[in-house]
Amino acid sequence: MDLPPRTRPRLNMKLPTRFTLKSLLLLVALSAVLLAWKALELRRQIARRAIVADIQMAGGHVTFAEDESGKPIDRVRRLYLANTKLEDSILNRLWLLSESPVVSFNSTSFSDAQVHYLDDFDNLTELKLNGTRISPDGIRHLSEKHDITRITLYHTTFKADDQQLLIELFPNAWEIALPGIRPYLR
């Protein structure tokens, strides 16, 4: 007796075994864009860590924001460069920490020539310039770029007579501190 040959059951599903050249090129291009973006993010994180280390070595410090559990997250909350030697190698890379709303240059050589380093700080609201060489021209530049709500200018060229100028330049400021008078509080 002859048995019929065994045959495998046929599946009606056809798996795509071939890609068109167009879809393959599209997949490669999309992968390249995603990998390039990830590489840029990684380079940015490495550069941020490097400038934080340089600031700490110069005597300053950087405070990071925290999540609900108290764990630091990658967002700068405060940038303190007080009592440090302001080197161009640090100032040129400050834009990497530009999300900081608070910056302190107390007792440094910070002057009008260095004000432009703060142009990228979009969230800057508090600025401490005690003991610096800032002048009204530098303050005017800052007022054009930032909505500063608190500024301290002790031990600078500013005098009590300059308070009205500062109130006009920073209309949203709730504290303006100058030498010789009580801080202006709104």
ZADO-1210 file (C-alpha; in nm, 4 decimals, padded with zeros to 6 digits):
<atoms>
<atom x="00.0000" y="00.0000" z="00.0000" code="MET" pos="1"/>
<atom x="00.1320" y="00.3334" z="-00.0997" code="ASP" pos="2"/>
<atom x="00.0950" y="00.6214" z="00.1417" code="LEU" pos="3"/>
<atom x="00.0759" y="00.9720" z="00.0121" code="PRO" pos="4"/>
<atom x="00.3861" y="01.1768" z="00.0789" code="PRO" pos="5"/>
<atom x="00.3770" y="01.3861" z="00.3936" code="ARG" pos="6"/>
<atom x="00.3432" y="01.7490" z="00.3305" code="THR" pos="7"/>
<atom x="00.3845" y="02.0307" z="00.5705" code="ARG" pos="8"/>
<atom x="00.0858" y="02.2446" z="00.6375" code="PRO" pos="9"/>
<atom x="00.1165" y="02.5728" z="00.4522" code="ARG" pos="10"/>
<atom x="00.0863" y="02.8960" z="00.6393" code="LEU" pos="11"/>
<atom x="-00.0948" y="03.1653" z="00.4570" code="ASN" pos="12"/>
<atom x="00.1237" y="03.4358" z="00.6182" code="MET" pos="13"/>
<atom x="00.4079" y="03.5620" z="00.4101" code="LYS" pos="14"/>
<atom x="00.6949" y="03.7157" z="00.5966" code="LEU" pos="15"/>
<atom x="00.8656" y="04.0004" z="00.4209" code="PRO" pos="16"/>
<atom x="01.2043" y="03.8725" z="00.3266" code="THR" pos="17"/>
<atom x="01.3071" y="04.1634" z="00.1135" code="ARG" pos="18"/>
<atom x="01.3242" y="04.5320" z="00.1705" code="PHE" pos="19"/>
<atom x="01.3160" y="04.7855" z="-00.1020" code="THR" pos="20"/>
<atom x="01.6258" y="04.9943" z="-00.1396" code="LEU" pos="21"/>
<atom x="01.4294" y="05.3062" z="-00.0484" code="LYS" pos="22"/>
<atom x="01.3076" y="05.1621" z="00.2836" code="SER" pos="23"/>
<atom x="01.6536" y="05.0312" z="00.3680" code="LEU" pos="24"/>
<atom x="01.8103" y="05.3742" z="00.3055" code="LEU" pos="25"/>
<atom x="01.5385" y="05.5388" z="00.5139" code="LEU" pos="26"/>
<atom x="01.6068" y="05.2998" z="00.8024" code="LEU" pos="27"/>
<atom x="01.9823" y="05.3674" z="00.7837" code="VAL" pos="28"/>
<atom x="01.9291" y="05.7460" z="00.7730" code="ALA" pos="29"/>
<atom x="01.6914" y="05.7388" z="01.0703" code="LEU" pos="30"/>
<atom x="01.9343" y="05.5254" z="01.2707" code="SER" pos="31"/>
<atom x="02.2204" y="05.7631" z="01.1876" code="ALA" pos="32"/>
<atom x="02.0214" y="06.0656" z="01.3063" code="VAL" pos="33"/>
<atom x="01.9252" y="05.8966" z="01.6336" code="LEU" pos="34"/>
<atom x="02.2807" y="05.7830" z="01.7040" code="LEU" pos="35"/>
<atom x="02.4223" y="06.1290" z="01.6221" code="ALA" pos="36"/>
<atom x="02.1733" y="06.2923" z="01.8596" code="TRP" pos="37"/>
<atom x="02.2674" y="06.0486" z="02.1359" code="LYS" pos="38"/>
<atom x="02.6385" y="06.1140" z="02.0752" code="ALA" pos="39"/>
<atom x="02.5848" y="06.4910" z="02.1018" code="LEU" pos="40"/>
<atom x="02.3942" y="06.4462" z="02.4292" code="GLU" pos="41"/>
<atom x="02.6764" y="06.2339" z="02.5657" code="LEU" pos="42"/>
<atom x="02.9386" y="06.4915" z="02.4641" code="ARG" pos="43"/>
<atom x="02.7329" y="06.7665" z="02.6297" code="ARG" pos="44"/>
<atom x="02.7083" y="06.5690" z="02.9545" code="GLN" pos="45"/>
<atom x="03.0837" y="06.5064" z="02.9542" code="ILE" pos="46"/>
<atom x="03.1527" y="06.8776" z="02.8923" code="ALA" pos="47"/>
<atom x="02.9127" y="06.9737" z="03.1759" code="ARG" pos="48"/>
<atom x="03.0901" y="06.7394" z="03.4164" code="ARG" pos="49"/>
<atom x="03.4245" y="06.8853" z="03.3116" code="ALA" pos="50"/>
<atom x="03.3236" y="07.2470" z="03.3755" code="ILE" pos="51"/>
<atom x="03.1688" y="07.1564" z="03.7116" code="VAL" pos="52"/>
<atom x="03.4986" y="06.9896" z="03.8078" code="ALA" pos="53"/>
<atom x="03.6944" y="07.2972" z="03.6906" code="ASP" pos="54"/>
<atom x="03.4695" y="07.5305" z="03.8911" code="ILE" pos="55"/>
<atom x="03.5153" y="07.3160" z="04.2003" code="GLN" pos="56"/>
<atom x="03.8928" y="07.3095" z="04.1524" code="MET" pos="57"/>
<atom x="03.8907" y="07.6910" z="04.1256" code="ALA" pos="58"/>
<atom x="03.7099" y="07.7125" z="04.4613" code="GLY" pos="59"/>
<atom x="03.3515" y="07.7608" z="04.3427" code="GLY" pos="60"/>
<atom x="03.0646" y="07.5166" z="04.3492" code="HIS" pos="61"/>
<atom x="02.7546" y="07.4163" z="04.1590" code="VAL" pos="62"/>
<atom x="02.4298" y="07.3133" z="04.3259" code="THR" pos="63"/>
<atom x="02.1983" y="07.0820" z="04.1362" code="PHE" pos="64"/>
<atom x="01.8222" y="07.0568" z="04.1693" code="ALA" pos="65"/>
<atom x="01.6761" y="06.7472" z="04.3343" code="GLU" pos="66"/>
<atom x="01.3797" y="06.5260" z="04.2553" code="ASP" pos="67"/>
<atom x="01.1113" y="06.4304" z="04.5092" code="GLU" pos="68"/>
<atom x="01.3334" y="06.1648" z="04.6666" code="SER" pos="69"/>
<atom x="01.6233" y="06.4071" z="04.7188" code="GLY" pos="70"/>
<atom x="01.8341" y="06.2613" z="04.4394" code="LYS" pos="71"/>
<atom x="02.0225" y="06.5259" z="04.2339" code="PRO" pos="72"/>
<atom x="01.9030" y="06.5731" z="03.8778" code="ILE" pos="73"/>
<atom x="02.0939" y="06.7203" z="03.5863" code="ASP" pos="74"/>
<atom x="01.9632" y="07.0768" z="03.6254" code="ARG" pos="75"/>
<atom x="02.1737" y="07.3493" z="03.7854" code="VAL" pos="76"/>
<atom x="02.0016" y="07.5364" z="04.0676" code="ARG" pos="77"/>
<atom x="02.2856" y="07.7665" z="04.1771" code="ARG" pos="78"/>
<atom x="02.6229" y="07.8589" z="04.0350" code="LEU" pos="79"/>
<atom x="02.8737" y="08.0045" z="04.2828" code="TYR" pos="80"/>
<atom x="03.1951" y="08.1452" z="04.1433" code="LEU" pos="81"/>
<atom x="03.2564" y="08.3609" z="04.4515" code="ALA" pos="82"/>
<atom x="03.6190" y="08.4093" z="04.5560" code="ASN" pos="83"/>
<atom x="03.7498" y="08.2290" z="04.2473" code="THR" pos="84"/>
<atom x="03.9938" y="08.3395" z="03.9827" code="LYS" pos="85"/>
<atom x="03.7803" y="08.3909" z="03.6733" code="LEU" pos="86"/>
<atom x="03.9693" y="08.2213" z="03.3938" code="GLU" pos="87"/>
<atom x="03.8614" y="08.2364" z="03.0321" code="ASP" pos="88"/>
<atom x="03.8635" y="07.8567" z="03.0168" code="SER" pos="89"/>
<atom x="03.5776" y="07.8546" z="03.2691" code="ILE" pos="90"/>
<atom x="03.3919" y="08.1636" z="03.1473" code="LEU" pos="91"/>
<atom x="03.3902" y="08.0415" z="02.7852" code="ASN" pos="92"/>
<atom x="03.2064" y="07.7261" z="02.8932" code="ARG" pos="93"/>
<atom x="02.9543" y="07.8808" z="03.1349" code="LEU" pos="94"/>
<atom x="02.6826" y="07.8421" z="02.8700" code="TRP" pos="95"/>
<atom x="02.6860" y="07.4696" z="02.9507" code="LEU" pos="96"/>
<atom x="02.5299" y="07.5592" z="03.2888" code="LEU" pos="97"/>
<atom x="02.3000" y="07.8315" z="03.1549" code="SER" pos="98"/>
<atom x="01.9820" y="07.6941" z="03.3138" code="GLU" pos="99"/>
<atom x="02.0947" y="07.8228" z="03.6545" code="SER" pos="100"/>
<atom x="01.8611" y="08.0905" z="03.7949" code="PRO" pos="101"/>
<atom x="02.1169" y="08.2050" z="04.0572" code="VAL" pos="102"/>
<atom x="02.4732" y="08.3144" z="03.9820" code="VAL" pos="103"/>
<atom x="02.7233" y="08.4584" z="04.2286" code="SER" pos="104"/>
<atom x="03.0438" y="08.6349" z="04.1273" code="PHE" pos="105"/>
<atom x="03.1094" y="08.7805" z="04.4747" code="ASN" pos="106"/>
<atom x="03.4666" y="08.8974" z="04.5357" code="SER" pos="107"/>
<atom x="03.5911" y="08.8216" z="04.1848" code="THR" pos="108"/>
<atom x="03.7346" y="09.0268" z="03.8994" code="SER" pos="109"/>
<atom x="03.3988" y="09.0145" z="03.7165" code="PHE" pos="110"/>
<atom x="03.3529" y="09.3334" z="03.5121" code="SER" pos="111"/>
<atom x="03.1637" y="09.4828" z="03.2194" code="ASP" pos="112"/>
<atom x="03.3954" y="09.3017" z="02.9787" code="ALA" pos="113"/>
<atom x="03.2663" y="08.9670" z="03.1052" code="GLN" pos="114"/>
<atom x="02.8938" y="09.0436" z="03.1230" code="VAL" pos="115"/>
<atom x="02.8315" y="08.8831" z="02.7825" code="HIS" pos="116"/>
<atom x="02.9134" y="08.5411" z="02.9319" code="TYR" pos="117"/>
<atom x="02.5720" y="08.5563" z="03.1012" code="LEU" pos="118"/>
<atom x="02.3768" y="08.6218" z="02.7795" code="ASP" pos="119"/>
<atom x="02.2798" y="08.2547" z="02.7419" code="ASP" pos="120"/>
<atom x="02.1370" y="08.2318" z="03.0955" code="PHE" pos="121"/>
<atom x="01.7667" y="08.2367" z="03.0058" code="ASP" pos="122"/>
<atom x="01.6419" y="08.1667" z="03.3600" code="ASN" pos="123"/>
<atom x="01.8693" y="08.4100" z="03.5453" code="LEU" pos="124"/>
<atom x="01.6714" y="08.5777" z="03.8246" code="THR" pos="125"/>
<atom x="01.9249" y="08.6335" z="04.1033" code="GLU" pos="126"/>
<atom x="02.2674" y="08.7877" z="04.0612" code="LEU" pos="127"/>
<atom x="02.5251" y="08.8516" z="04.3324" code="LYS" pos="128"/>
<atom x="02.7971" y="09.0932" z="04.2246" code="LEU" pos="129"/>
<atom x="02.9376" y="09.2042" z="04.5603" code="ASN" pos="130"/>
<atom x="03.3003" y="09.3103" z="04.5418" code="GLY" pos="131"/>
<atom x="03.3192" y="09.3069" z="04.1610" code="THR" pos="132"/>
<atom x="03.4198" y="09.5726" z="03.9075" code="ARG" pos="133"/>
<atom x="03.0768" y="09.5993" z="03.7452" code="ILE" pos="134"/>
<atom x="02.9615" y="09.9456" z="03.6329" code="SER" pos="135"/>
<atom x="02.6247" y="10.0923" z="03.5308" code="PRO" pos="136"/>
<atom x="02.7012" y="10.0040" z="03.1661" code="ASP" pos="137"/>
<atom x="02.7373" y="09.6365" z="03.2534" code="GLY" pos="138"/>
<atom x="02.4198" y="09.6485" z="03.4610" code="ILE" pos="139"/>
<atom x="02.2326" y="09.8056" z="03.1674" code="ARG" pos="140"/>
<atom x="02.3436" y="09.5173" z="02.9449" code="HIS" pos="141"/>
<atom x="02.2217" y="09.2669" z="03.2040" code="LEU" pos="142"/>
<atom x="01.8855" y="09.4413" z="03.2368" code="SER" pos="143"/>
<atom x="01.8307" y="09.4178" z="02.8610" code="GLU" pos="144"/>
<atom x="01.8917" y="09.0414" z="02.8590" code="LYS" pos="145"/>
<atom x="01.7474" y="08.9207" z="03.1910" code="HIS" pos="146"/>
<atom x="01.4468" y="08.9651" z="03.4164" code="ASP" pos="147"/>
<atom x="01.6461" y="08.9804" z="03.7394" code="ILE" pos="148"/>
<atom x="01.4399" y="08.9882" z="04.0567" code="THR" pos="149"/>
<atom x="01.7216" y="09.0056" z="04.3121" code="ARG" pos="150"/>
<atom x="02.0580" y="09.1767" z="04.2746" code="ILE" pos="151"/>
<atom x="02.3250" y="09.2624" z="04.5302" code="THR" pos="152"/>
<atom x="02.5993" y="09.5165" z="04.4607" code="LEU" pos="153"/>
<atom x="02.7852" y="09.5714" z="04.7894" code="TYR" pos="154"/>
<atom x="03.1500" y="09.6815" z="04.7657" code="HIS" pos="155"/>
<atom x="03.1171" y="09.7946" z="04.4024" code="THR" pos="156"/>
<atom x="03.1303" y="10.1363" z="04.2343" code="THR" pos="157"/>
<atom x="02.7560" y="10.1730" z="04.2961" code="PHE" pos="158"/>
<atom x="02.6413" y="10.4177" z="04.5605" code="LYS" pos="159"/>
<atom x="02.3107" y="10.4795" z="04.7350" code="ALA" pos="160"/>
<atom x="02.2280" y="10.7420" z="04.4702" code="ASP" pos="161"/>
<atom x="02.2185" y="10.4673" z="04.2036" code="ASP" pos="162"/>
<atom x="01.9218" y="10.2924" z="04.3611" code="GLN" pos="163"/>
<atom x="01.6640" y="10.4736" z="04.1456" code="GLN" pos="164"/>
<atom x="01.8540" y="10.3810" z="03.8279" code="LEU" pos="165"/>
<atom x="01.8521" y="10.0145" z="03.9317" code="LEU" pos="166"/>
<atom x="01.4804" y="10.0262" z="04.0150" code="ILE" pos="167"/>
<atom x="01.4163" y="10.1555" z="03.6621" code="GLU" pos="168"/>
<atom x="01.6459" y="09.8981" z="03.5001" code="LEU" pos="169"/>
<atom x="01.4978" y="09.6062" z="03.6957" code="PHE" pos="170"/>
<atom x="01.1261" y="09.6834" z="03.7359" code="PRO" pos="171"/>
<atom x="01.0446" y="09.3310" z="03.8582" code="ASN" pos="172"/>
<atom x="01.3195" y="09.3211" z="04.1204" code="ALA" pos="173"/>
<atom x="01.1947" y="09.2583" z="04.4715" code="TRP" pos="174"/>
<atom x="01.5380" y="09.3173" z="04.6262" code="GLU" pos="175"/>
<atom x="01.8133" y="09.5558" z="04.5215" code="ILE" pos="176"/>
<atom x="02.0994" y="09.5741" z="04.7704" code="ALA" pos="177"/>
<atom x="02.3468" y="09.8619" z="04.7577" code="LEU" pos="178"/>
<atom x="02.6094" y="09.9831" z="05.0058" code="PRO" pos="179"/>
<atom x="02.5127" y="10.2471" z="05.2575" code="GLY" pos="180"/>
<atom x="02.1363" y="10.1948" z="05.2476" code="ILE" pos="181"/>
<atom x="01.8906" y="09.9287" z="05.3492" code="ARG" pos="182"/>
<atom x="01.8068" y="09.6884" z="05.0650" code="PRO" pos="183"/>
<atom x="01.5221" y="09.7983" z="04.8434" code="TYR" pos="184"/>
<atom x="01.2386" y="09.5530" z="04.8931" code="LEU" pos="185"/>
<atom x="00.9109" y="09.5629" z="04.7043" code="ARG" pos="186"/>
</atoms>
